[in-house]
Amino acid sequence: MIGVTVDSVHLYGRDEHRAQARDPSPVARRNREALLLALAVLISCFGYAYTGLATTGRIPGGFAGFAGAMVCLALVPHLAARRWAPYADPLILPLAVLLSGIGLVLLYRLDFSYSERYSSDPTASNQLMWTVIGVGLCVGVLVALKDHRRLQRYIYLTMAVALVLLMAPAFFPDDTYGAKRWIYIGSLSFQPGEFVKTMITVFFAGYLVIHRDALALTGRKVLGVRLPPGRQLAPILAVWVLSLLVLVFERDLGTSLIFFGLFVVMLYAATERFSWVLCGLLMASAGAVVVGSAEPHVKGRIDAWQHPFEALHSQQAGSDQLAKALFGFGSGGVTGTGLGQGHPELIGFAGRSDFILTTVGEETGLAGTMVVLMLYALLAQRGLSTAVAARDPFGKLLAVGLAAALALQVFVVAGGVMGLIPLTGKALPFLAKSGSSLVANWLMVALLIRISDSAGRARAVRARAD
């Protein structure tokens, strides 16, 4: 046994040396990033020009401004990464820029149809402004946060602020589309839940680093499954209760699912205990049954999910959105109708939020939908790859949590639009019209870049020492 262990260690050492030898230099990483960013800008500009040609028969008058904005949105964070995060993963930033560019193209396409059908105001220019703010925040984090481990000092303060923000919408009287997600300050409004998921991820990462041994090594076996002890079960009970409170008082199904799912994923990553996943699934199911049968808004979403086509005859506004979305996906087929050639505006206001994925499905088909989902999957994969490369436990768990938060939000949005789960009303990351979501997602990108830079820097130091 000892010989096998020693041989395994030597083999691991040789593999690590080979990986270090193949590891590109900081300059090579940033050059790769520059090439990928140029490709992302070209794709976005081509989509913008093609949409204008398809809808109006000419290249949009604002094409030069859009192209210049995309170049700046790619160039500024790239230069910041070269200066303050030279060892960062070269794929994270290009993926975020490409998804943001696709979102701007889709909103420009929807603005044209919405203005004709509903005489509504354009949103693409507003989304571009929020993209600039998000990229600015990303650059600011890279400049100000030299080491992600500094966040571990403020985990309890972060959690306290997150809880205040999470519960704040419940004290505002107005509902928006049936849920209370927004905080209103004068004429301004924002969704605190979009920032809360990042703040809670920071807290969970710091908390689990401290208590992971107690969570992983204690408990009794029941039917072959080691269940966590009562004292260590308290955190998951608290998160479960908070999720139910959000669901009851704010009727925000999406935030509740992401909040609870994120904690379970990070618990499993920290402890490798399947019992935590089992407890989480059982508690989530129990809570969903109770709230789904008692809370009218949540019950209505479940009924619309179970019988989408019956809602076509309903007089309630928005109840037929899922049925129209399914028709849109069906009419798109494999290759789609072409940008500007479909009718995604028939879904109504939600076409610019979670149902923006229907525009992708109808006008670019199954092929385009799979490309968009693969971009999300690749961004989440880079987050998990960053977690594997990180040398400190806090960085590992933080990267896992950020990747899981992105993946969970894409799942609850795409799953709701496609009829796999009830609709949640959350914004599709980077694509949908939502300033809060866009800025919060760029904050997540900045943290992933910082963690990956720390991991690459540590690997380079070890390689020089060897």
Steps between C-alpha positions, in 0.01 A plus 500: 500500500782737587681422174187570300454828683859610441484406132175694467660804656797480264268454202294799611818703533611412147156588363507832682843582359376419150196724552724780623726459198200534269354792694510811278678815615299806613569673168379196305184483712418864437576468128256209477246708687550789255436273200186357658376848590550613141291202385228585755488860376481388136214258572307768689550762226401252230182412691413867545550577130314186388203583723477847350513363146233240580257742666549828313696401189805707591786506748388678821592864525658442839725219379821703535409596856410141588826369353700763687321418825568127459869569433521708818308242702753238394816712503467670840461184714763325287754774575400484867557123500842546336598742776333358812413135416757376245472134606119486474310248290492634141147372429292658777504859372435417130203281594347780708556756222350268236189427710455872570536577129242236408264650757538847349429362150188318621368808679559715192307245295215494756490881522413515132201261536381642832501855368282393206255290703487676838664841435736427789828677573828343382702309757823408319659840569409472868644148511821631343526758778463229765758288319745790524425529873548125545831499316609803702418313822695200371807716437458669839497164679816388316675822603381517861489130597859377482426171679161328511582361846439846647129435458524220757554759775153650451279195449262573789466866406437388141229259613333765717483743208379222270213411733391863522503532122324165457209590724478870402262454199236352731457843663420678174129504420505458122519166323664476158370217282370320808822497703683735735858513375563871470609777735383847396699811582329793333492433127771234527442131563721195528475132589708430813466124451742515206775631729395288796592175324861619469512625858354177634753303295780693673348424842444131427857460376645657814264317737557158345878539504480543878245225573552246221672241724209497743254481213685219322615270781205479739154348485323163516437246229137428416429243226858532378489879478694709752263776606634825647452552875238738630747771601665505159160480329412844638653700210304315235183537708560875524552530126189289438291730721639811331421356157142435606468852642618647170254278317206591725550873556661595169357224278843476336529136397820549299705664776378240749610210278839654424562593865425154636659308212820701530542409866443130437751496211765675708435269798558198280814654348640570847412168667448246217208374704202381293286521813501880470365477148236251615391723789492800268283327241257371763468839666465682168226259393314538829520878486389510137194286573393712798555840339374387159168396646460802731641804317267607214766654274730197522203268456399694189846455349487128569155471342618691191799267478289186527236619250673755274259480207189539714637842598450617141130543584568674831425868547795548735780709347816304436351160575542386139870584475624143542269367228613774260863429588456131416344597167796729437753224569303267274484746211876556521585141417867411468641809328238765586311754297792746492563809713216746449277247327309359798232638732644484856319824587173303523606380846475855632711676760677180615663461160775731622557316827492125559317435171781657298619143457190444288634759255818294474301179449262642240743701288820293530337163563624208703853562370510857632342403831761230553779748420371744763459225760847367420644848557341500846625147563851596392501804730385282792765241406771766512377588846532136609842477334601806699383323817716197418804720435457718811741416783303636796175339628312830507584572136396149398160523667442857382569403138272196530225717645527767231490238223207325669307828540534571127404146403202494735364830369533385139327175592203656678450751217551262206311222678204728563487634144523150354236357731729278708426680827255776602581850381712706737520840328876534555710677239717290271861598587663752263223467238184633663402861564603551862755747630527335843558154353755627249708690756484210748615251236796718407588508870506119496724508191742733680524266799561197277775690315661595830492144636635353176780758500600401854498131401712562189743719693547232768559235231762721334680554833513122560630444148784751550584347840528152345 
